Amino acid sequence: MRLLILGTGGMAKAHAQHFAAIPGVTLVGAVDVDPSRAKAFADMHDIPNVFTSLDDAIAWNGFDAATNVTPDRAHHPTTLALLAAGKHVMCEKPLAETYAKADEMARVAEASGLVNMVNLTYRNVAPLQVARTMVLAGEIGHVRHVEASYLQSWLVSKAWGNWATESQWLWRLSTRHGSNGVLGDVGIHILDFASYGAASDVEHVFARMKAFDKAPDNRIGEYDLDANDSFTMTVDFANGALGVIHASRWATGHLNELRLRMHGDRGALEVVHSTEGSRLRGCLGEDVEKAIWREIDAGSVLTNYQRFAAAVEARTTIEPGFRHAADLQKVLDLAMETEKERRELAV
């Protein structure tokens, strides 16, 4: 697979490193509107061809597939252009800022027959994969209650950089710059984490969200800091379970942590993934009576990058594909509507 990397910002480094480590994958081109950033990125990762526009890269045509690591609002037009050029595409999450755009991308990808995947990176967490398998096998019985959280603290600390001075963070706080806040940024991750782990889609949603004061007049330079920083969400799953999902960038003490608890009528499971690693615990069988939790070995799983490369080689789309990401975006769009209307909506 000859791979083009579209966008050379923060996440692109991870894409380059992961794909470069896969046998049979060659990084052949990098695209960024900033020439100096594109060249520096290409030099760092030994990428021979550099472009400042996607049109130029498509005209060159020396690649089979692309990984789209552009900002959220650029996903829709650039991915459609890549699909029209006959290229397989991995796209960063969210697929698009709205369900309408995401649905169009999914429909075009489906009609094209090209391999498409959304990089919902926490599918790489082995404990989540094992937990889902156990839920599907009925090991915790009927799932009754689900708790899921995604906690970050980059508005509190500078562990990831100074958000008040760096554009890679500031745009995520501004709706005018294409951000739907923490709901749009990591909401799709924790929604997927919860629904994938519980092996059930969301049927109803109600959400509340808030943007807290962060600067004088909530503005820094060209950035209006109006995108939501925290959200809480209650959901009904198709399997009958009730769920509570929330996320925040103000979670002091948590650099980047996802947590999922699933309680069934025969047992319970907990998945935790953070900068310190991943783990799976279960309260099962006779331990249920005394509420004893035990660690469960989850082994390891292939990454999305490895799975995308294999899918391109086999010319077969595997999950999570564009349609799944579009369905998640529908839930997120409805969540924003429930905030405005103060009522539950059906998916």
Salt bridges, closest charged atoms under 4 A:
ASP32 OD1 - ARG37 NH2 2.89
ASP43 OD2 - LYS39 NZ 2.81
ASP64 OD1 - ARG2 NH2 2.89
GLU92 OE2 - HIS15 NE2 2.74
GLU97 OE2 - LYS101 NZ 3.58
ASP103 OD2 - ARG107 NE 3.08
ASP103 OD1 - ARG323 NH1 2.81
GLU104 OE1 - HIS76 NE2 2.78
GLU110 OE2 - ARG323 NE 3.10
GLU147 OE1 - ARG261 NH1 3.74
GLU147 OE2 - HIS263 NE2 2.82
ASP185 OD1 - LYS93 NZ 2.62
ASP185 OD1 - ARG172 NH1 3.04
ASP185 OD2 - ARG249 NH2 2.82
ASP192 OD2 - ARG123 NE 2.90
ASP192 OD1 - HIS324 NE2 2.66
GLU222 OE1 - HIS177 NE2 2.97
ASP224 OD2 - ARG176 NE 3.49
ASP224 OD1 - ARG219 NH1 2.32
ASP229 OD2 - LYS214 NZ 2.82
ASP236 OD2 - HIS204 ND1 3.87
GLU257 OE1 - HIS254 ND1 3.45
GLU257 OE1 - ARG259 NH2 3.30
ASP265 OD2 - ARG144 NH2 3.59
GLU270 OE2 - ARG259 NH1 3.17
GLU270 OE2 - ARG261 NE 3.01
GLU270 OE1 - ARG279 NH2 3.99
GLU270 OE1 - ARG281 NE 2.97
ASP287 OD2 - ARG294 NE 2.52
GLU337 OE2 - LYS340 NZ 3.69
GLU339 OE1 - ARG208 NE 3.32
GLU339 OE2 - ARG342 NH1 3.43
GLU341 OE1 - ARG343 NE 2.63
